[in-house]
Amino acid sequence: MDRTRPLNLLLAGALALGGLAALSPAAQAADSELARNGGFEAGLDGWSCTGGSGTVVPSPVHGGTKALQATPAGSDNAKCSQTITVKPQSTYTLSGWVRGSYVYLGVTGTGTTDGYTWTQSAPDWQKLSTTFTTGANTTSVTVYTHGWYGTPAYQADDLSLFGPGGAPVEIPATPAGLAAGSPTSTSVPLTWPAVAGATSYKVYRGGTAVGTATGTSYTATGLTPNTAYSFQISAVNSAGESARSTAVNATTTSGGGGGGGELPARALVGYLHASFANGSGYTRMADVPDSWDVINLAFGEPTSVTSGDIRFKLCPVAECPNVESEADFKAAIKAKQAVGKKVLISIGGQNGQVQLATTAARDTFVSSVSKIIDDYGLDGLDIDFEGHSLSLQTGDTDFRSPTSPVIVNLIQAVKTLKAKYGAKFVLTMAPETFFVQLGYQYYGSGPWGGQDPRAGAYLPVIHALRDDLTLLHVQDYNSGSIMGLDNQYHSMGGADFHIAMTDMLLTGFPVAGNTERFFPGLRPDQVAIGLPASTQAGNGHTSPTEVNKALDCLTKKQNCGTYQTHGTWSSLRGLMTWSINWDRFNQWEFSRNFDAYNWS
């Protein structure tokens, strides 16, 4: 899979849109300069730069003695912005001088058509200018400049917004009426009345800011079961932040969600090739060693991509001469469960594309998966959707409120299954890094279109089901290089990759670099690391020595190498592998190493 494609297409989309800013009539003579510190003579006063990317330099400058210099890094395009008070239905001219490659100057929040202008290459100072007209209710706009991903630092100077000034914006009043809804074991919903003049609200937990909401509700997630929490909010606009509201207290319910409390503290998860054979050979259910705590039956597959009708059958005798009978298979499942093991049906895999594009497919999925679970007496479901099963429609940009039918219907289907089978229902997921960690850089088709719409497409599913999720074990294999929270690219096959990818799941991250759309980290007991059991099982095989280094770093903060984790995740659940069959083929190296590892 070509991992450079999303960036190239995003860039191409941006270049294609570069000339779309419409020109409006020139500003009137009575207009005035509204930008604060546009020459950066007072440092960054009045300006905010993402990720600490901006600084003020004495050279090169266009005018005066100082200029802005900002450096893109990783998923941060070095955006520096300022919010300015304006008048409704008025015309403004935005201009400035820039140096560098792919430098943008633009405005948002106009209430009409937001505009920008850009230059592909400015080896010396070049003037950029665009005009816009505000909407009937617009009282402030945000002007900005930014570079582009992977390009060197750019400079900007003498930025100007010229037009009629608006009435000063006042800091909003302190919010009142903050209320907590019914908590789950890991989340608390919050609501409050709107505050006049507020453009957003900052949410505090225990005195620490944990999130931002543009509406009047917020759900605090990733919490610990049976724990008391205190929440406050403040109202924010361009003038500043209000005082915090009166605190509201809430206590999460007991239990860990998703049946995870019934797993051992350290769990080994493996896929059993039960419906097909390959070079690893067929392994009978009764022959699976006791090392394996969760056994995922590979695979339940659809009768067609969009039917939602999932079927599962044991491998045919012609393909697997040593396959057991249905009766023996079911008896072996019961024997495993009798000693505390969990057996799940895994849906999808490389060849099992599943697209629940309609409510009819959703309902068929629920009924057909239920039939498999009931027929074989299984403990739950593993979602292993790969390929083109999940993608985001254009305009579906917020993982917290997805609109794409294949995403929405999958979430609803799983919630229905969980409600049917209750608290003991085990739910696991095995997405590829492309569908999860890549979301740190790219999400869906992107703000201008052109990106791969599958990028980060598992994030809304994980987020919506986090309170039902037993285990997430992302496939840290068959993957391109992925950027970690250190804004460096990490490649599979060594401890570093597993450390960086797992730390992202436990710490959380801004989706597509948008700090207002932060994917909260999961509990460590909800996370296992996915690896191939042998060199034949998949690209990115990791030696036992490197596996142990990754576990040392994540659970003890030892042997971490260059990547430093954002916490010590001592309750990390364990490991997943593709597959039990390949581990048997490899003399049980993977499971033996897991059993021998010293977690203390």
N, C-alpha and C positions, 0 to 999 in steps of 0.2 A: 504493500500500500504506500503510495507516494505521500509522505507527510509534509512535503513542501507545497503541495497544491493549494491548501487553504490560504496561505499567505500570498502566493502569487495571484490567485483569483481575487482576493480582497484588495490587493494593490491595484490590479487592473480595473476593478469596479470603482475604486476611488479616483483613478486617473480619468476614467470615462465620465465621471460626474463633475470633474473639476471646473468646467465652464458653464455650469447651470445657474450660477447666482445671477438673478435678474437685476438689471440696473434701474434705479429709481431717480426722480428729479433731484437736482443738487440741493444741498442744505441752504436754508434761508440766511440772509445776512445777519439776522438777529440771533442766530444760533451761537452756541459756545462750546468750548472744550469740556468734555465730561469725564474722560478717563483720568484716573488718579495715578500719578507717578508713572506716566507713560514712557518717560525717558529713563526710568530705573535709577535716577540719581539718588533716591532714598532707599536703595536696595530693593528688596521684594515687597516693600510696604504696599498694601492694597492688592497684591497678587498672590495666588495660591497655585503651586506647582505639584503635580501628582508624584507621589513616591519620592519626594525630596529631589526631583530631577533638575530643578532650576537653581541657578546661582547668578550673581552679578559679577561681571568681569570688567577690568579697565581697558581691555583691548581684545578684539576690535570693537570700535564704537562708531555709530553713525553721527551722533550729535552729543555734546556734553562730554562727560568723563566716564560714563558707565553704560553698560548694555546688558541685556539678559542673555545668558547662555544656558541651554537645557539639553540634556543628553538622554535620548531614548535607551531603554534597557529592557530586554525581554518583552513582556506583554505591555509595558508602559511606553506610550508614545511621547512622553515628556510634555504633557499639556499644562500650560500656565494660563490661568483665567482670572477674570475680575467681573463681579456683578455690579451693574451700574443702573441707577434710577433714571427712568425715561418717562416721556408722556405718551399716552395712547394716541393712535392715529397720527403719528408724526414720522418725518423722514430723517434718517441719520446716515452719515458717512463714516465708515470704519476704514482706517488705513494704518500702515506701519511699514517699517523697513526691516528686511530680513536678509540673512546670509545662510547658505547651506543647501542640502538636497531634500526635496520633498517637504517643504515648510508650508504650513497652513495658517491662515488667518481667517477667523470666522465668528459667528454670533449664533446663540441659541436663545430660545424663550421669547421670540419676537411676537408670537401670537398670529403671525402670518406665515411667510416662508422664510425659514432660517437660511442664511447664506454663508458661503465661504469662498475664499480665493486661495490659490496656492501657486507655488513655483516648483518645477521639477529640479532646477539647478540654478543656484545663485552664488557663484564663486565670490562675488562682491555684493555690496548692499544693493538690494532691489526693492522697489516700493510695490506693496500690494494694497489694493483698495476695492471696497465693495459698498454698496448702499442697500438700505432696507427700510421698510415702513412698518411701524408697530401696529398691533391689532387694537380693537376697540377697548379692551380691558387690560392691556399690557402696561405695567408700571415699572418693570425692570427687565433687563436683558443681561446675558452673560457673554462677554467677548473673550476670545481665547486665541492662542497660537499653539501649535504643536508640530513635532517632527513626524517621522515614520519609523516603524519597527525595523530594527537592524541597521539603521543609518547612523552616521556620526552626529556629534553635537551640532546644534544650530544656534544662531544668534538672532535676536530681535531688539529693536530700539525705536524710540519715538512713536509708540503706538498711540493712536488717537481715535476717539469717538466724538464726532462733531454733530451737534443738533440741539434741540430745545431740552433743557433740563426738566426733570419731573420733581414732584413733591418728595421730600425726604422720607425714606422708609423707616418706620419705627420697629423696634424689637417687639415681637408679639408678646401677649400676656402669658402668664404661667398657666399651663393646662390644668384643668380641673376635671374630676369625674373619671379618673383612671380606674378601670375595673378589670379583674382577672376572671376568665371563664373557667370551665371545668378542666383541671389539669389531667394529663396522661402521665405515664411513668417517666417520660422524658421531655415533655413540652408543657408550656402554659400559654394559652391565648390571652391577649390583652386588647382592650378596646377603650376609646375615649372620645369625647365630643370634639368637633373641629374648633380650632382657635383662629380667629380672624387675622388675616395677614400672614399666617404661617405657610411656608412652602414645603416644609418637611418636619419630621419629629425625630428626635434622638432618643433611643431607648437605653436605659441604664439598668444593670443588674448588680445589686450589691455595691452601688456607687461607681461601677465601671461601665463605660459606654460599650454596648454589645451589638448595636444595629441602628439602622435608619429606616423610617417608613415615610412614604409620601402620602399615604392615606391615614385613616384613623383606626388602624388595627395592626397588630404585629403578633406573631407567634414565636415565643422564645423556645428554641429547640436544643437538642444535645444535652439535656439536663440529666441529673442523677436521680434514680428512683428514690422515693421516700425521703425527700430532702426539702427543707424550707428555703424559699427564695424571696427576695425583696426587689420590687421593680419601681422605677420612676421614669417619667418622660419629660422632655423639654420641647418647646416649639422653636423653630428655626426659620429665619429668612435672611435676606442679604444684609440686613442691619446687624444681625447677630443672633444669639441664643438666649432664650428666656431662662428664668430660674426653673429648677426642677420641680415637678409636681409632688404632691404628698405621696408617700410610698404606699404601695399595695403589696400585701404578702400572699403567697400561695405555696402549697406543699404538693410536690409531685406524688403520684400514687406509687404503691409498692410494685415490684416486679420489673423485669428488664425489657418486656415487650418481645413479641415474636417467638416465644418459646425458648429464648436463649438461656434462660435460667436453668433449663434441664440439660444443657450440654455441660461436659466437664470444663473446668477452668481453662484447660489447654486442649483444644480439639484438632484432630486431623481429619480433613475432608478429602474424599477422593471420588473420581468418576469411574463407574464400572461400565465397560462396553457390554451392555446387556442385549442390545438389539442388532448388533453388527459385529463383524470380525475385521481385524486388520493385522498388521505384522506382529502385534504384541500377543496375539492368540486370545482365545476365549477363557474367561475365568468364571467359574460357577460361584453363585452367591454363597454357598456353604463354605467355599474355600477362601473367602476374604478373611484375612487375619484380624484378630481383635484390636490391632493398632488403630483401625479406622473407626472413627466416631460418627461420621456422617457419610453415607454412601449414596451418591447421586446416580440414578439410573439413566444412562445415556442411550438413546434420547427418545422423548416423545416428540413426534413431528406432525405437521399439519397435512391434511389431505390435499390442500392447495395453499398457496401463499396467503390468500385473503379469506379463507373459509373460517378460520378460528377453530376448526374441527381437529383436535389433537388425538393421535392414535399411538399406542405403544404395543409392540409385540416382541417376544423373545427372538433372538437370532435364529434363522432357519437352520435346520439340521444340515442341509446341503452346504451351508456356509460355515457352520460351527458344529462339527461332528460330536463334540463333547457337551453340547448344551443339555441342561437338565430339563425335566418336564415342568409344565406350568405348576403342577401340584408341589413338586419338590422346590421350585423357585419360591413359591408363596410360603412354604413351610420354613425355608431358610430365612426369609424376611422376618417371620415371627420369632425365630430363634435369635436373630440379631437384636430385635427389639426387646426381647426378654432380658437381655443383659445390658440394656440401656443405649443401644445404638439407634440412630435415626436413618431411615431409608426414604429418599425423596425421588420424585419423578423430575428429571431435568428436561425442560422444554427448549428446543431450538438446536443449538450447535451450529457448526459451520454450514451444514446443508439444509437445516430446518428453518427456512425463512418464515417468520410469522408477522403478519401485518393486520392488526385489528382495526381496520379502517372504518368499520361500521358498528353500530350497536348490535346488529344481528350477529356479527362475527364475535363481538365481545361476549354475548350471551351463550353462543355456541362454545366458545373457549371455556367458560365457566362450567357448563354442563359436561363437556367431554373430559376436561381435566378432573372434575369431580368423579367421573366414572372410573378413570384410571386409579385415582387415589383409593376409591372404595373397593374396586376389584382386587387390588393387590395389598390393601390394608396399609397404605403408606402414611408417613408422618407429615408430609408437606410437599413443597414445590421449590424447585430451583429454576430461576429465569436465566437462560443462557442465550439470549437473543443476540445474534451477530449479523454481519453483512448489512443488508438493507432493511432489516426488520423495523428499526427505529430511526426516524429522521424528523426534523423540525420544519414545519412549513415556513415560508417567508413571512416575516412579521411576528413570529412566535419567538420573542426575545427574552422573556423573563421566566427562568426555571421555576419560580415560585407559583406561577399561575399559567401553566401550559395551555395551549389551545389546539395543538395538532391532534387530530382524532386518534392516531395510532398510539400516542402517548396517553391521552385522557382515558381511552377505552381500556388500555392495559392497567392503569392505576385502578380504575373502577372494578375491573375483573378480579384483581388480586384482593382488593378490599372485600369484595363479595365472598371470595373463598375464605378469607380470614374470618369473616363474620360467621360463615357456615360451620367452620371446624373449631373455632374458639381459640383460647389462649395458648393451647399446646401445639397449634399449627406452626410448623417450622418453615420459614421463608428465607431463602438464600438467593444471591445473585452473583453472576460471574461475567460481568462486562469486560470488554477490552479497554485498554488505556485510552484509545481513541475516543471512546464514548464517555469517559469520566475525566481523567486528569488533563486531557487536551483542552477541556473546557476552561482551564485557567487562562488560555490564550484566545481560543476561538469558541463561539457558541452558535450553532446553526449556520444559516447562510450569511450572518453578519449584518452590520448596520447598512451596508450598501449592496448586499447580495453578492453572489459569486463564490462564497465559501462552500465547502462540503456541508450540506444540511444535517449530516449525521454527527458532526463534531459536538461532543458534550451532551448527546441526546439522552443518555441515561440519567443525567443529573436531576431532571424533574421527577423521574420515576423513583429514584432513591430518596429524594427529599420528601415526596408525598407519602412514601411508605416507611419512613425512618422509624416510626413508632411501632411498626409491625415487623420490621426487619430483624431477623436473627443473625445473619452473617452476610457481609459483603466481601467477596474474595475476587478482586480484580485480577485479570489475567496479566501478570507481569511477564509476558512472553509474546512471541509473534508481534512485536511492537517496534515502531520506529523510535527514535530518540524523542523524549518528552521533557519539556521544561518543568523544573521543580520550583518550589517557593524561593529558592535562592537565585532565581532567574538564570539558571544555567541549565544546559541540556544534559540529560542523563540517558545512558544507553544500557540496554538489558544485558544480562549475563553475569553481573557481579553484585556484591552487596550494596554498592552505592545506589543502583537503580531501585532496589526494593526499599531501601531506607527512604529515599526521596519520594517515591510514589506512595508509600504507606503514610509517611508524615503528612502529605497533602490531605489524605482522607481523614486523618485524626485532628489536624489543625483547622481545616477548612480553607477556603480561598475565594477571592473575588472572581466572579465568572466573567470571562472575557475582559479582565482587568477593571471591571466596573465595581468600585468599592461599595456602591449602594445595593449591589446584588451579590451578596456574600453567601456562599454555600457553607453552612455550618458544619463543623467536623462531627464525625460519628463517635460514639463511645468506643473505647478500645476493645471491649468485649464483643462488639459487633463486627470486628474486622479481622480477617485472616489474609495471609499473603498467598497469592496464586503462582505456582511455578510448575514447569514440566518435570516429570519424574526421571527422565533420561534424555540423552542427546537425541534419541529417535522420536521423542514425544512432541517436540516443538522447538522452534528457534528460541534461544535465550536460556538454555539450560544453565543452571547455577550449581556449582560444586557444593558438597556439604560444608566445606570450610567457609565458603562465602555466605551460604545460608545462615550459618551460625553467627558470622560477623553481623549480618543484618539483624538477627534476633538480639544479639548483645547490645547493639546500638539503640534499637527501638525500645527494648524493655529495661535496659540497665544504663544506657548512655555510655557504653564502652565500645571500643573498636569502631568508632564512627567514621573514620577517614575524614574527607574534606567537607562532607555535608553534615551540618549540625541540626539535629531535630529541634522542634519547638516544644518538646516535652519529653518526659520519660514515661513510656506507655507500658507500665508493668503488667496491666491486665489484658494485653493483646491476646486475642483468642487462640490463634494458632496458624496453621498452614493448610493450603488446599493444593492438590496436584491433579494434573492430567497426566497419567491416570493410574488407577489401581492396576490395571492390566500392564501398563508400561513399567510400573514399579516392580511387578512380579517378573517381567522380562529382564529387568536390571538387577535381579537378585535382591529385591526389597531394599535397595540402598536408601531411598528417600524416607520410607517409613521407619527404618532402623535408626537413621540419624535423628528423626523427630523424637523417637522413644528415648534415645540416649542423651538428648540435649538437657543441660542443667538450667532450668528456668529461674532458679533462686539466685 
